[in-house]
Amino acid sequence: MRVPDFFIVGTPKTGTTALHAMLRTHPQIFMPKTKEPQYLASDMRPLSKHENASREIWCPKTLPAYLALFSNATAEQRAGEATPTYLWSRTAADRIAELQPNARIIAILREPASFLRSLHLAFLGGGNEAERDLEKAMSLEPARRAGKDIPRSSHRPQLLQYSEHVRYVEQLSRYRARFSPEQMLILIYDDFRADNEATLSQVLQFLEVEDNSAIAVKWVNVSQQSVHSRRGRNLMNSISRGRGPLARSTKVTVKAVTTVPVRRAVRKGVDQISRHRFMSADVLPPAESFMHELRVRFKPEVEALSDYLSRDLVTLWGYDKLGDTPQGVGAS
């Protein structure tokens, strides 16, 4: 059976959904429609009571089921998948190397404090987290490590150790131990956000496929993901404002959308917007003093990553301007 040639391994909330969507349109690349199969991260398995509760947390349970995702890839195509938590996983690097020693590895890294804030919101929206205050959620890490204070809805409580998600050098080292530097492409989220096209070109060159293919370079937005037509965007806008025919009768209006991809995107957008509204209704942004505390706490990690990648991320991410720690705030 066909084995993947490349893996987008991380991290969440860095545009991996956008990159996956872009690469899927390239004729020389095959990626399954299902993003995040998660099969190669044995330490990411959901709790058994949640295993079949939602399509969002579905993952293939056997190697044949996993490889079946790539059965439609042609011999001329590079096959790949995107599971952004593979970088966090302690088992994925070894399992990828065992399956495909010649694999190419792509990772996207983000400034730690903003990343953890986005990750917390994503966990709230997906039901993995119930504590709506990021500072309180992170203070629960020791208790949760001992199996306490875990939300009843949490399907993967192992991911609630927020601090572990930004140990970038440790994570990358697991891959460097199994893959050569030439097999790894480390991208920075800021670059991807600033210039989708340039980053995409870098990825295509790394995968050794044509860089002149007509690919729709478009950042995937939570509220309008994959809705490219004007009619689709108008429908999404009417949902988000709570006005228009879709707000009165979603089913009727969705059926009025002529193409299946737009129809699916609108349905997905309805779910995402509803979830986002529920999620953000009483979630206040973290206090700036706490965000400052996180930056102070993770500055050594950013410095180590800068040395590891030979790039000044301290300046790029503003860690050179932290100044004195506000009163009552300290690194831990």
N, C-alpha and C positions, 0 to 999 in steps of 0.2 A: 504494500500500500504506500501511497505517497507520503513522504515525511516533509514537514515544513523546512524551508531554507532560511527563514529569518524570523525574529521575534521582537516585537515591541514590548519591552519588559517593564517600563515604568516611566514616570510615576503617575498615579491618578491626578486628575485636575490640572493637567499640563497640556491639554490639546491632543491627547492620544486618540480621542474619538474623531477629531477633525482629521488627523493624519491617516487614521484607518479609512475614513470615508474618501479621502483624496486618493490613496493608493489603490483602493478597490476599483477605481475607474481606469487605471492604467492597463493597457492590453497585455503587457508583459508580466503583470503581477496578478496573482490569485490570493485573495483573502476571503475566508468564509464570512457570510453575512453575520453570523453570530460572533460578536466581539466578546472577548474575555472568557474563553472556554475554561481557563483556570486549571486544566487537567494536570499540568506539570508542577503545580504547587500543592504537594500533599498536605502541607501544613495550613492550607486555606480552606479545607473542607468545611462546609456549614454544619452546624449542629444537626443531628439526625432528625430531631423533631421539626426542623425547618427545611429539610433537604428538598422536599417536593412542594413547598408552600408557595413558591413564586417562580415564574419563568426567569425573573431577574437573577436568581441565584442558582439557576440550573447549570450543571457542568457535566460533561461526559464522565462516566465512571470507569470505563475500560479503555485500553489502548486502541482496540479496533474502532470503538465509538469515536474516540478522539481523531484518529487518522481518517475516518470517514468524512470528517469536515473538509478534507482536502482532496477528496476523490475526483472532483471535477476539474482540478488543475491540470493543464496540459504539460507535456514534457518541455515545452519552450518557455513556460512561465516560471517565475520564482513564486513559491508559495510561502505564505507567512501568516502569523496571527498576532493579536495584540491583547495581552493581559497585563495591565499596568501594575498589578501587585506582585508580579514575578520578581521585581527588584527587591521588594520587602521580604519575600519568601526566603527561608533558609534552605529549602530543598530544590527550588526551581533550577538554579544554575547547574547543579549536578545532573538533574534529570534531563535538561535540555542537551547538555554535553553528551550524555549517554545515548540519547535519541539521534542527535545530529551534531557530531563533533565539528563539522564545518559551518555551523550556524553563524549567521551574522546577527549581532545584538544591537538594538537601538534603545536608548534611554533618554528621557527628557527630565531635567531637574529644575526645581523651582525654589525660590527663596523660602526658607523654612517657615517663618511665621505666617506669611500669607497662604502658604500651602496648607498648613495645619488648620487655618481658619476655614478654607474651602473644603478640606477633607471632613471636618466636623459637620459642616452644613450638608455635605453629601451623605454622611452617615445618618444624620437626622432624617433626611428625605427618604432614605432607603430602609429606615426602620432598624438599622443596626445600633443606633444610639438613641437615647431618650433624654439625656441631660442636655438642656438647651444652652447652658452656659459653658463656653469652651474652657474657661479657667477652672471651673468646678469639675468638668469632665476630665481634664488632665490631672487634677489633684486626686482623682479616683484611681489612677493607674496602679498604685501599690495594692489597693484593695481588690481591684479587678484581676490583678495577677494571681491573687490568692483565691479567685473564684467568687468574690463578694461584689455586691452593688452592680451586678450585670443586669441590664434591662431585659425584661421578659421577652421582648420582641427581637432581641439581638440574635442574629443568625450566625455571625462570625465574631464572637467576643474577643478572639485573639487579635483582631485588628484595632481594638480600642486602646492599645498601648501606643498612644499618639507619638510619643518621643521616639519610638523605634523607627517610625516612618522616615525620619530625616537623618538617619545615620548613613549618609550617602557614601562615605569612603568605605565603611565596612561592607555595605551592600555591593558596591562596585568591585571591591576586592574579591568577593566570592566569584564573580564572573571573570575577573582577570586571572584567577587561579586556574580557570578551565579554558579560557579563550585568549588568543593572542590580541595585542592592541589593534592589529589590522582588522580583526573581526568585530570590533566594537565601535559604535558611533555614539558619543555622548553629546546631547544637544541641551541648550539652555532655553527655558520657557520664554524668557524675555525676547530672545532672538526670533523665536517662532511667532510670538504675538506681533512683533514689530514688522516682520517680513515673511509671511507665509510662503511666498513663492521661492525666496532664496533658500529657506530651510527645506522645502520640498525638493528643490534641485539638489541640495546636498544629500538628501536621503536617496534619491534616484541614482546619483553617482555612486554612492556607497553600495547600493544593491546591484550596480552594473547593469542597469536597464536604460533605455533611451530617455534622454532628458528633454526631448522636444515633443513628447506626446501631449496631446490636448487634454489636460486635466483641469477640472473645475477647482480652482484654488479659492476656497471660501472657508472662513473661520466658522466652525459649528457653534451656534449660540444655543443656550439652554431653551429659550422660549421659541426659537424659530428653526430648530435643527432640521436640516434637509429640505426646508420649504423654500424653493428657489423661484417659484412663479409669483407674479404680482398678485394673482387671485389668492394663492395660498397664503402669502404674507398678509394680505388684507384680512383673511379669515382669522389668522393667528392674532392680528392686532385687535380684532373685534372681541376675541375671547379674552385677551389680557385686559381689555378695558371693561369687560362685562356688558358690552352693548352689541347690537346687531343680531341678525337672525341666528347665528350660531349660539349666542348666549341664551336665546329663547328655546332653540331646538337643535341641539348638537347633531343628532342623528340625521335630520332632514338636510341640514346644510352640508355636512360631510359628504353625503351622497351626491350633492350638487357639484362637488369637485370632480373634474373630468378624468384625471389620471390617477392610477392606483398608487404610485409613489407619493404623490402629494396628499392623497387621501390618508395613507398610512401615517405620513408625517404629521398631518393635522391631528389625527387621533392621538398620536404620541405626544404632541404638543399640549393637547388638552390635559392629559394625565400629568405631564411635567409641570404645567402652570398651576394646576390644582394643588399638586404636592408642594410646589414652591410657596404658594400662598399660605397653605396650612403651616408649612415649616417656618416661614418667616414672620408669621403673625405675632408671635411673642418671643422671637429670638433677637436680642439686642446685640449689636456689634460688641466685640470684646473691648474692654477699656484700653485706651492707648497705653496706659502704664503697664498693663499686662502684655500687650504686644511688644512693648519695649523690653520687658523682662524676658520674653521669649527670644528676642534678638540677642540680648546679652548672653542668655543661656547657650544659644546655639552658635555664637560667634566663633568659638574654637572649631566647630565642625565646618563652618564656612571657610575659615582660614586653612584647615586641612584639605578641604576640597579644592580650594584655589591652588594649593601646592600640587595636589594629585593630578589636576587637569592642566596645570601650567597656564592658568587664566585668573585674572584678578576679579574674582567674584565679590570680594570684600567691598571694593569700590562700587561695582555694578549694582549690588544689592543694598548699598548705603550703610554697611556695617562699619565703615570708617568714620561715620558721623554720629555714632551712638552717644558720645559724650558721657557725662556722669549719669549714673543710675538714679532715677527719681527716688525720692524718699519713700522708704517702705518697699522698694522693689529691689530684688537681688537675684543673681544667678543661682541656680540650684543644680 
